[in-house]
Amino acid sequence: MKKQTEIEQSFPVAIITGASRGIGRELAIGLAQDGYNLVMIARSGSALKSVLNEIEGLSPTKTAQHTIHSVDVSDDKLINEVVTDTKERFGKINLLINNAGVYTPGTLDIPVRSFEQMVNVNLKGPFTLMKAVIPIMKEQKSGHVINIASRAGTIGFAGDGAYGASKFGLVGLNESLYRELAASGISLTAICPSWVKTEMAEGAPIDESEMIQPNDILKTVRWLLSLSPSVRVRELTLECRNNVF
């Protein structure tokens, strides 16, 4: 066990929410290939297990270690337990990617319960994770938080006001923490993509071939992580080529 712990602790540690599909799955597989210990969170345990099996099939023996947690990010008690477990096991947290999200179209025409669900997952979830993880990063004097927001978090779109409100909240929270923590060794970046080719984008008004690919988000994350510690990037907007506005 001691030997395994030494191996685990020699790799950087990343927590990824919404890791079972879409952008989260792409990020998990890519960061595993880059040598991260992964802590993957999503609601579907079976889907997480499938991603874990795929990652383990790619990884050589005696490399980074990975854990999965079937947890709803809106459950603050369980999220805090996951963060505590991660700190106890690995001794550090280098990267947090708040990617989990839900989408219901509509503004005032949707049920209050649907609005609450989007706020709970898209805003409360990242808030809870950052509240738990950032104190650990402060102790380390280093760390990077990446919030996968949305173009709808920077521009209000007719017919998507409820979702936009949850993402505007996330972008605002990211910006406040970015300014609070800029000199502390901790980076915060909001990535705001337009339509990404995932299940959430089904029914979008553009063809799938014109959408941002999940791998483009992975490339963006890798670029952010490649920058020198003296650089801070608060927000990045990614737009589809034929849907720029």
Summary of the structure (lengths in Angstrom):
residues: 245
radius of gyration: 17.4
end to end distance: 54.5
largest distance: 56.9
contacts: 815
relative contact order: 0.13
helix: 49%
strand: 16%
